Structure formats: structure tokens, C-alpha cells
Amino acid sequence: MGYKHELEEANRKIEFLYQEKEKRAGELYIANLELIYQNGEKEKRADELVTANLELEFQNEEKEKRADELIIANLELDFQNEEKKKRADELAIAYLELTFQNREKESRAEKLILANKRLSVQKVQLEDFFNIVSHNLRGPLNNIFMLVDDITETKEESEVATLKELLKGSTVILREILDELMESLQVKYDLEIRSKRIDLKDYFFKTCVGLRGQIDRSNALIECDFDESLFLHFPPTYVRSIMHNLISNSLKYKSPLRTPHICVKSKREGNKIVLSVADNGLGIDLSKHGKDLFKIRKVFHTHPDAKGFGLYITKCQMEAMNGRIWADSIPQVGSTFYVEFTNQPL
């Protein structure tokens, strides 16, 4: 009984151990399956990582490629910007050149217009000059021809002597007229005349010194006012002639009713200077004589020294330098002559 009981007990233990082994084997089997699954997951994850790495490498290569493309694009953009800047500089230079050329063309056109105007004026002046020559020389020449015929036909010595004196006088007058005409023509077409800086007060005093005899005989009062524009840029010969002609005319045509009073002034108007010579002399009726005031050999008062040449030559001198002359006058009250000098530096 005791042996059987031990045997049963041993079988029970063996059965228990066997069940434990099977249970352990089952757990190991499940653990192996779990391990196999985990290994599979690990392999799957490893494959995913490999794929991810490959994708990352591809993306990095794409980024590097894109970076290279951007560098090339930036270099291309820099080149284009430099080309644009270069082109802009070339356009700016071309624009400046075009502007300069346009200004040159405009300046040239203005000079041509002025030249054409001057040629037109000179054409009219030349026509006037020939008319003056024809008119002024015809009388003395006809007189000379008549005197020559009379001398040829006359037999009496005393009459011949008288006619010769008359002939000599006519030739002197003819020579004076020719000299005046040649002087005026020289002024009109003198291209060599040069302008210089002129001190008006200095030329005024020199003119007064030259006219001292007339000034003293007439007790004339002569004043000047050049404070506003003392200096003038003009040909000295012309200034001397203009100053002399205007002041001497004021003395020559003084009123017998009052002491001569002459005032010489200058005034700046922009780039122009206007010189005026005002007197209280005989004056001129401009409604009657205005159109002839500056014509050659035109006189408006009786005076032994009146030749009608001073104002004409002054007008020629002013027009030769693109200036002008005009006058205001009231008979028996006085006259004011104005000369306008253009392009005067400040």
C-alpha cells in the first residue's frame, strides 16, 4: 500500500512536471512567435528606414541640385542686372548725347535764324545804301558835269576861275559824301571789330574833354549817372563815337532860350544796358520827322555844322552789334536818345 501510494505520488509529480513542461513549451512557442513577429517588425522597420534613408538621400541630392540651380540662377540674375545697369548707363549716355545734339541743333538753328534775320536786315540796309548813294551822289555829280561843261564853253578867265572854285567845292562835297558812305558801309560789314570792357565814366569824361570848347561857349551843365551799370562790354571805337555823337548833338541843337542841361545815364535791364542822353534843347517833331530821324543826310534844324550823319552812323554801329537806338522828343522842350547794348555780362 505504501509503495503504490508513492508510485501514484511520483506519477502525479511527473504529470505535473509534464504539464508544466508543456505549459512552458507553449509559453516558449508563444514567445518564439512573438519574437518572430518582433523580428519581422524590426526587418520591416529596417526596410522602412532604408527606404526613408534613400528618400532622404534623394531629397538631399535634389536640394543640392536645386541649390546649384539657384546659384546658377543668381549668377545669371547678377549678370542680367549688370547688363541692365550697363544698358541703363549706355542709355543715359545716349540720352545725354542726344540732348547735347538737340541743344546743338537748336543753337545752330537759332544762329541760322539770327543769321538769316541779319542777312535780311543787311540786304535791306544794302538796298538803302545803294539808294542813298544814288540819291546823294547824283546832285554833286550832275553839278560837277554842268560846271565842267560851263568851264569848257566859257571864254572869260574870271568866270572860268569862279567856275573852277565852284567845281572844287563840289568835288570836296562829293569826297565828304563818299567818305561818310564808306565809313557807314565799313561799320555795317566790319566783322573784325572786337568788344572790350569799357568804363563809361572814363569815356564820358574823355568825350567832355574833347568837347570842352563847345561846353564852355554854351555854359552847358553836363551830368552823368552810371552807378547802376558803370561797365559796358562793347567795341571801344563805337562807344567813343556814340558818346561823342549824342553829346555833341545835344550841344549843337541847344535852345537859345535857356542854358543847356545834358544828363547822361546808364541803366541795366537784365542782360541789357540802356544808355540815355537827355537834353533841354530844341527837340524834334517826331510825328513829322520820326521816320527819317536816323537816315543819312537828314537834318531837322538849321545849323552850319549839321550834316545828318552822326545819328545815322550811331544807328549803324548799334545794329552791327545787335543793339538798337531810339528817341523821345518834344519840340522846344528837349530830346532823350536811348541806345540799348545787348548781351552784357552781369
Protein Blocks (a to p, Z undefined) as FASTA:
>chain_A
ZZmmmmmmmmmmmmmmmmmmmmmmmmmmmmmmmmmmmmmmmmmmmmmmmmmmmmmmmmmm
mmmmmmmmmmmmmmmmmmmmmmmmmmmmmmmmmmmmmmmmmmmmmmmmmmmmmmmmmmmm
mmmmmmmmmmmmmmmmmmmmmmmmmmmmmmmmpmbfklmmmmmmmmmmmmmmmmmmmmmm
mmmmmmmmmckbccddddfklmmmmmmmmmmmmmmmnopacdddfklmmbccddfklmmm
mmmmmmmmmmmmccfkbccddddddddehjaccdddddfbebpafklmmmmmmgghiafb
dcfklgolmmmmmmmmmmmnopacdddddehkbccdddddehiaZZ
